[in-house]
Every structure is written in C-alpha cells, then in structure tokens.
Amino acid sequence: MRVLGVDPGLTRCGLGVVDGRPGRATMVAVGVVRTPSDGPAGERLVYLEQQLGGWLDRFEPDVVAVERVFADVNVASVMTTAHATAIALLTAAKRGIPVHFHTPTEVKAAVTGSGRAEKAQVTTMVTRILSLSQAPRPADAADALALAICHLWRGAAEGRLTDLARAARR
C-alpha cells in the first residue's frame, strides 16, 4: 500500500509518501509546500492545490492520510489549517483517492507508542522506522511521514476489521 501523508498548513504543508504494510515502511518521498504568509489567500490555496495535485499524479498513492484539524485558541491558525485540509480532501477526491483523518494523538501513539510524545520523539521514531540516515526537516515533513506510517499501520488494520464486520453482517 502507498500512503501520502499530509500535515496541512497554508504557510507550510508537509507531504510524505510511504510504501509498506503494518510493521514495515519505506519512504518514497518527503517535502514541504510553502506559501508566503503575506500573499493573497486564494492564490496560496491554488498553489497548494497545484503542488498537491502534482504529488498525487507523480506518486499515485492508494490513500491519503491527513491530520485532523486541532482546535485551539488561535482561530486564525485553525482556519488556515482547515483551508489547507479542504484542499487536500478536494484534490484527492477529484482523483478518486480515499482520504482518512487521524488525530495528532493517534499519530503519536502509532509511531512512538505514546499519544503524549513530543515532536522530537516523533521525528526520532520516523527516522528509525524508515531507516533514514538523517531526520526529515522541517517538522512538517516528519509529521507528514508520521501520518503516512500511522495510516499504514493503524488505518489498514481498521479497514480490514471494517471489511470483516461487513462480511459478518451478510
């Protein structure tokens, strides 16, 4: 299975492509799409859509894993993250690629074993899991890879359980 992980953000959107199955993962690509924080929002969203579309076309993932927007006191930050999330959802849906959401706690637990892990721990474990010679930078790139790994390990298992439950009801 090939998973594109998306750590949504309008200024920095982390992207990471991972191949594998539960217990095994290999990095295919990692990067960050950047847009100028002082640019017009519409132009930034169009650029993000173009870049994300290019990744989807180039790497042909089976699924896209996106971090679920976390609401906090900074409403402006939440809104721009939600806009970037919508672009990821829309761009994948146009290509018929399923999108799954994972909370930051789920991702941390899947990669480190603890839902309370710090960003540095997540980056360290992503580096180890993928046998990388150096840690992915910036943190948005490491987070995107962590999302892809999380879906590969957790999402695939949840999908199989759902399929089994459906089969049992028939």
Contacts in CASP RR format, 6 or more apart in sequence:
PFRMAT RR
TARGET T0000
AUTHOR 0000-0000-0000
METHOD contacts of the structure
MODEL  1
MRVLGVDPGLTRCGLGVVDGRPGRATMVAVGVVRTPSDGPAGERLVYLEQ
QLGGWLDRFEPDVVAVERVFADVNVASVMTTAHATAIALLTAAKRGIPVH
FHTPTEVKAAVTGSGRAEKAQVTTMVTRILSLSQAPRPADAADALALAIC
HLWRGAAEGRLTDLARAARR
1 19 0 8 1.000
1 20 0 8 1.000
1 21 0 8 1.000
1 62 0 8 1.000
1 63 0 8 1.000
1 152 0 8 1.000
1 156 0 8 1.000
2 17 0 8 1.000
2 18 0 8 1.000
2 19 0 8 1.000
2 20 0 8 1.000
2 28 0 8 1.000
2 59 0 8 1.000
2 60 0 8 1.000
2 61 0 8 1.000
2 62 0 8 1.000
2 63 0 8 1.000
3 17 0 8 1.000
3 18 0 8 1.000
3 19 0 8 1.000
3 61 0 8 1.000
3 62 0 8 1.000
3 63 0 8 1.000
3 64 0 8 1.000
3 65 0 8 1.000
3 148 0 8 1.000
3 151 0 8 1.000
3 152 0 8 1.000
4 15 0 8 1.000
4 16 0 8 1.000
4 17 0 8 1.000
4 55 0 8 1.000
4 56 0 8 1.000
4 59 0 8 1.000
4 61 0 8 1.000
4 63 0 8 1.000
4 64 0 8 1.000
4 65 0 8 1.000
4 148 0 8 1.000
5 14 0 8 1.000
5 15 0 8 1.000
5 16 0 8 1.000
5 17 0 8 1.000
5 18 0 8 1.000
5 64 0 8 1.000
5 65 0 8 1.000
5 66 0 8 1.000
5 144 0 8 1.000
5 145 0 8 1.000
5 147 0 8 1.000
5 148 0 8 1.000
5 151 0 8 1.000
6 13 0 8 1.000
6 14 0 8 1.000
6 15 0 8 1.000
6 16 0 8 1.000
6 52 0 8 1.000
6 64 0 8 1.000
6 65 0 8 1.000
6 66 0 8 1.000
6 67 0 8 1.000
6 85 0 8 1.000
6 88 0 8 1.000
6 144 0 8 1.000
6 147 0 8 1.000
7 13 0 8 1.000
7 14 0 8 1.000
7 15 0 8 1.000
7 67 0 8 1.000
7 140 0 8 1.000
7 141 0 8 1.000
7 143 0 8 1.000
7 144 0 8 1.000
7 147 0 8 1.000
8 14 0 8 1.000
8 66 0 8 1.000
8 67 0 8 1.000
8 69 0 8 1.000
8 81 0 8 1.000
8 84 0 8 1.000
8 85 0 8 1.000
8 87 0 8 1.000
8 88 0 8 1.000
9 80 0 8 1.000
9 81 0 8 1.000
9 84 0 8 1.000
9 85 0 8 1.000
9 140 0 8 1.000
10 35 0 8 1.000
10 37 0 8 1.000
10 41 0 8 1.000
10 44 0 8 1.000
10 45 0 8 1.000
10 48 0 8 1.000
10 80 0 8 1.000
10 81 0 8 1.000
10 83 0 8 1.000
10 84 0 8 1.000
11 34 0 8 1.000
11 35 0 8 1.000
11 36 0 8 1.000
11 37 0 8 1.000
11 80 0 8 1.000
12 32 0 8 1.000
12 33 0 8 1.000
12 34 0 8 1.000
12 138 0 8 1.000
12 140 0 8 1.000
13 32 0 8 1.000
13 33 0 8 1.000
13 34 0 8 1.000
13 48 0 8 1.000
13 51 0 8 1.000
13 52 0 8 1.000
13 84 0 8 1.000
13 88 0 8 1.000
13 140 0 8 1.000
14 31 0 8 1.000
14 32 0 8 1.000
14 33 0 8 1.000
14 140 0 8 1.000
14 141 0 8 1.000
14 143 0 8 1.000
14 144 0 8 1.000
15 29 0 8 1.000
15 30 0 8 1.000
15 31 0 8 1.000
15 32 0 8 1.000
15 33 0 8 1.000
15 52 0 8 1.000
15 55 0 8 1.000
15 141 0 8 1.000
15 144 0 8 1.000
16 27 0 8 1.000
16 28 0 8 1.000
16 29 0 8 1.000
16 30 0 8 1.000
16 31 0 8 1.000
16 141 0 8 1.000
16 144 0 8 1.000
16 145 0 8 1.000
16 147 0 8 1.000
16 148 0 8 1.000
17 27 0 8 1.000
17 28 0 8 1.000
17 29 0 8 1.000
17 30 0 8 1.000
17 55 0 8 1.000
17 59 0 8 1.000
17 61 0 8 1.000
17 148 0 8 1.000
18 25 0 8 1.000
18 26 0 8 1.000
18 27 0 8 1.000
18 28 0 8 1.000
18 130 0 8 1.000
18 145 0 8 1.000
18 148 0 8 1.000
18 149 0 8 1.000
18 152 0 8 1.000
19 25 0 8 1.000
19 26 0 8 1.000
19 28 0 8 1.000
20 26 0 8 1.000
20 152 0 8 1.000
21 152 0 8 1.000
21 156 0 8 1.000
22 152 0 8 1.000
22 153 0 8 1.000
22 156 0 8 1.000
22 157 0 8 1.000
23 152 0 8 1.000
23 153 0 8 1.000
25 129 0 8 1.000
25 130 0 8 1.000
25 148 0 8 1.000
25 149 0 8 1.000
25 152 0 8 1.000
25 153 0 8 1.000
26 130 0 8 1.000
27 130 0 8 1.000
27 132 0 8 1.000
27 145 0 8 1.000
28 59 0 8 1.000
29 55 0 8 1.000
29 59 0 8 1.000
30 136 0 8 1.000
30 141 0 8 1.000
30 144 0 8 1.000
30 145 0 8 1.000
31 136 0 8 1.000
31 141 0 8 1.000
31 144 0 8 1.000
32 138 0 8 1.000
32 140 0 8 1.000
32 141 0 8 1.000
33 47 0 8 1.000
33 48 0 8 1.000
33 51 0 8 1.000
33 52 0 8 1.000
35 44 0 8 1.000
35 47 0 8 1.000
35 48 0 8 1.000
36 44 0 8 1.000
41 80 0 8 1.000
41 83 0 8 1.000
45 83 0 8 1.000
45 84 0 8 1.000
45 87 0 8 1.000
48 84 0 8 1.000
48 87 0 8 1.000
49 87 0 8 1.000
49 90 0 8 1.000
49 91 0 8 1.000
52 87 0 8 1.000
52 88 0 8 1.000
52 91 0 8 1.000
53 91 0 8 1.000
53 95 0 8 1.000
56 64 0 8 1.000
56 91 0 8 1.000
56 92 0 8 1.000
56 95 0 8 1.000
56 97 0 8 1.000
57 95 0 8 1.000
61 97 0 8 1.000
62 97 0 8 1.000
62 98 0 8 1.000
63 97 0 8 1.000
63 98 0 8 1.000
63 99 0 8 1.000
63 100 0 8 1.000
63 151 0 8 1.000
64 88 0 8 1.000
64 92 0 8 1.000
64 97 0 8 1.000
64 98 0 8 1.000
64 99 0 8 1.000
64 100 0 8 1.000
65 99 0 8 1.000
65 100 0 8 1.000
65 101 0 8 1.000
65 102 0 8 1.000
65 147 0 8 1.000
65 148 0 8 1.000
65 150 0 8 1.000
65 151 0 8 1.000
65 155 0 8 1.000
66 85 0 8 1.000
66 88 0 8 1.000
66 89 0 8 1.000
66 99 0 8 1.000
66 100 0 8 1.000
66 101 0 8 1.000
66 102 0 8 1.000
66 147 0 8 1.000
67 85 0 8 1.000
67 101 0 8 1.000
67 102 0 8 1.000
67 103 0 8 1.000
67 104 0 8 1.000
67 107 0 8 1.000
67 143 0 8 1.000
67 147 0 8 1.000
68 101 0 8 1.000
68 102 0 8 1.000
68 103 0 8 1.000
68 104 0 8 1.000
69 78 0 8 1.000
69 81 0 8 1.000
69 82 0 8 1.000
69 85 0 8 1.000
70 78 0 8 1.000
70 81 0 8 1.000
70 103 0 8 1.000
70 104 0 8 1.000
71 78 0 8 1.000
72 78 0 8 1.000
88 99 0 8 1.000
89 99 0 8 1.000
92 98 0 8 1.000
92 99 0 8 1.000
93 99 0 8 1.000
100 151 0 8 1.000
100 155 0 8 1.000
102 110 0 8 1.000
102 147 0 8 1.000
102 150 0 8 1.000
102 151 0 8 1.000
102 154 0 8 1.000
102 155 0 8 1.000
105 115 0 8 1.000
105 116 0 8 1.000
106 115 0 8 1.000
106 150 0 8 1.000
106 154 0 8 1.000
107 122 0 8 1.000
107 143 0 8 1.000
107 146 0 8 1.000
107 147 0 8 1.000
107 150 0 8 1.000
108 114 0 8 1.000
108 115 0 8 1.000
108 116 0 8 1.000
108 117 0 8 1.000
108 121 0 8 1.000
108 122 0 8 1.000
108 146 0 8 1.000
109 115 0 8 1.000
109 117 0 8 1.000
110 146 0 8 1.000
110 149 0 8 1.000
110 150 0 8 1.000
110 153 0 8 1.000
110 154 0 8 1.000
111 117 0 8 1.000
111 122 0 8 1.000
111 125 0 8 1.000
111 126 0 8 1.000
111 129 0 8 1.000
111 146 0 8 1.000
111 149 0 8 1.000
111 150 0 8 1.000
112 121 0 8 1.000
112 122 0 8 1.000
112 125 0 8 1.000
114 121 0 8 1.000
117 125 0 8 1.000
119 139 0 8 1.000
119 142 0 8 1.000
119 143 0 8 1.000
122 142 0 8 1.000
122 143 0 8 1.000
122 146 0 8 1.000
123 135 0 8 1.000
123 136 0 8 1.000
123 139 0 8 1.000
123 142 0 8 1.000
124 135 0 8 1.000
125 146 0 8 1.000
126 132 0 8 1.000
126 135 0 8 1.000
126 136 0 8 1.000
126 142 0 8 1.000
126 145 0 8 1.000
126 146 0 8 1.000
126 149 0 8 1.000
127 134 0 8 1.000
127 135 0 8 1.000
127 136 0 8 1.000
127 142 0 8 1.000
129 149 0 8 1.000
130 145 0 8 1.000
130 149 0 8 1.000
135 142 0 8 1.000
136 142 0 8 1.000
136 145 0 8 1.000
END
